[in-house]
Amino acid sequence: MKNIYGNRQLLDILAGMAASGRTAHSLLICGEKGSGRKLIAKYYTQALMCEAPDKGRPCGACVSCLNIEMGIHPDVIYPEKSGKLGNYSVTAARDVIADAYVRPNNSSGCKVYIFADCHNVDLRTQNALLKLIEEPPDYAYFIFTSGSKSEFLPTIISRCVCFNTALCTEDEAVQALAESGYERSAVKAAVSCFHGNIGMCESYINDEELRKRVDLTKSLADSIIRKDEYALNAGLFALGKEREDVREVLTMLDKLMRDAAVLEKDVNADTIGCSREGAERLSRALTAYQSARIHSCIERAWNAVESNVNIPLALTALGAEIMEIVG
């Protein structure tokens, strides 16, 4: 079973719930992408189904724990996403409702549904699930993972026990990545970009496309520093039309803007973005007020993309707004 770093208090709470028998049937786990949301969902599932738990903690060695770890347990269901936006549909919700009343196969008597990476979930889907979450069968459990609980209706939130994941320290991230067998140079590069976010560090090491998106983010920041409108627009155009790619790069650029604003006030402050050097250069080129305005522009651009506005059009408008701010 994979070690989970940076969330000891949350793991203790979940273990205490399992040990006492006061387990929550509906759980909402929120946190930054890569912070361990799905890993903790799996941990809680193992705690519910473990054949030899130790004070509510899963043993990690029994058949149930191993099957859950490998993703082959028959009573741990990951509902499928569908459609252009890759969301949970009303049809998926109805399938879960029908299946939830079929008793589990395992000896633990539990059946767990994990809705991973919930984002912009259709309100109809949430309303369809509401009655089931409100009055579930005794053996049914529902776990939702998301960047923020604001993704959900208040009626869903009120019926869930909500937890937030925490990022670990950079030292813990280095230790975790070393345990996974990654080379020291790769670990150093990953941690310099994503700090205590172990999941994103692993993705950076293994995913060449993510490394390209990081480089693109740095080049966008450089274009802003140089006030190079052509290079900025070319970089934004290079993002393409995949929403997830756009979201990732805009998020990274936004963090650099945050860092620049902070460093403009305190040169020794900690940073959270993918390039401290880039943030330092931005802080010398922009005022904190300009960085804050660019943050607002990035936020508007992403909201437009989320609202199904043409992506190239939204990014073109973003480039124009940024150039107007930097003069």
Order of alpha helices (4+ residues) and beta strands (2+ residues): alpha-beta-alpha-alpha-beta-alpha-beta-alpha-beta-alpha-beta-alpha-alpha-alpha-alpha-alpha-alpha-alpha-alpha-alpha
